[in-house]
Amino acid sequence: METFKTIIEPFRIKSVEPVHLSTPEQRAGYLESAHYNPFLLKSEQVIIDFLTDSGTSAMSSRQWAAIMQADESYAGASSWERFESAIQDLTGMPHVLPTHQGRAAERILYGHLGGKGKYFISNTHFDTTRANIEYSGANAIDIPVQEALDMDSSYPFKGNMDVQQLEKHVAGLGAKNISGVILTVTNNTGGGQPASMKNAREVSAVCRKHGILFILDACRIAENAYFIHEKEAGYTGSSFKSIAQEMCSLADACVMSAKKDALVNMGGFLALRSNELAAACTQLLIITEGYTTYGGLSGRDMEAVAVGLEEVFDPSYLKYRITSTTYLGEHIRKLGVPVVFPIGGHAVYVNARMLYPHIPVHEYPGQALVCELYRKGGIRSVEVGSVMFGKYDADKKLIPAAMDLVRLAIPRRVYTQSHIDYVVEVFEKIIAGKNNTSGYKITWEPEFLRHFTAHFEPVH
Ligand SMILES: *Cc1c(COP(=O)(O)O)cnc(C)c1O
């Protein structure tokens, strides 16, 4: 095949949504009214929205066409059949439970398996995963590999689970107290880094040996398959879909938020092998989500997921997807912006504590960058650091998070190359003004999940 250095978006635009442009003066006013917390901005005040890749995908004309053909029957709808067979095809698991999003599948599975004295072990639990486990009374233990902690190591599979640690925990806690081992692919909380097939195979073998349930959190399994294809020996000849299928074949259960790699705005599912587990979870599904052939979804949603799960494995889509994320990361890295490396699948993470060494951690360097990105370029991003994870000691002194990162999550099929080039240019201004950037203090905060609603003020 002929190769070009420009990788084009493998789609053309049929329907457009205006982006509202604004001046720096307008944005300064918007930011002040939002108490310097971008979660409190209106979306129309934002030029480029990198808050999340969840539920923000652009759907294809095929997905919209499928939506028009959806069957909204209460039971046994043809849309359900299409949804069920798309998921059975991917996971190889016979039981499919449709849920309104990922966390609903998590609540059902972990609510059933969890409880006091139980443990779950993961490469890294996503925040809703941890919350559902802890809400049940169980404990969630994270065991990412050591390489994941080194921001500059170019180790290709920083999303791996530490298998030695897993063995140790199994020996220490006793297999019967471990309700499940969860491999999250890609590892969202760990920077969108992939896990290798070798790692999944080893984790699966440990689980099998001890009779522990192996659960795949498959939110970004197509993006993970792309990395395996590119970086793991023995997979260049395999299709992306067959790589994802092979990974599912190693697991006993699969939880997925369709808002990620199923390319839809809402949806999720739980897939299971065991008849007994499926029967118990189906009870909970009917009580809290809906009847078995729609759960938390309408026929339209199920149609869109069925088509999305096909489209996401298209080689030109995945190549565009991962290369455009890498493009942003590598270009701002060249400008001297400290980023988590290698660049993950769905987001670029900037190390704000390193970017702003003059801003002390209790003045939230991550929040400073989030505000600068908005002020200078209308870019909305999210602080993943001491605002999100910081705690207070008995004297109300801040216990900072391990790192102060800012996440730029890239919606799927939404932005073009010139949008990304614009973001790179905004970072040039960020670098030029970095010594004049000051920190922030919190003026109001709620008791839980403060990053969503807290109010801030600049420290001058
Ligand atoms: C988004 C996400 C979830 C939760 O899914 P929702 O659809 O937001 O409820 C679970 N795990 C991972 C890895 C995720 O990224």
The ligand as an ORCA input file, in Angstrom:
! r2SCAN-3c Opt
* xyz 0 1
  C     -16.577      5.154     31.770
  C     -16.053      3.975     32.452
  C     -16.851      3.206     33.306
  C     -18.261      3.599     33.704
  O     -19.103      3.741     32.623
  P     -20.303      4.815     32.566
  O     -20.949      4.537     31.259
  O     -19.698      6.181     32.661
  O     -21.214      4.538     33.716
  C     -16.285      2.067     33.848
  N     -15.020      1.713     33.596
  C     -14.216      2.449     32.796
  C     -12.827      2.011     32.519
  C     -14.704      3.607     32.199
  O     -13.899      4.331     31.420
*
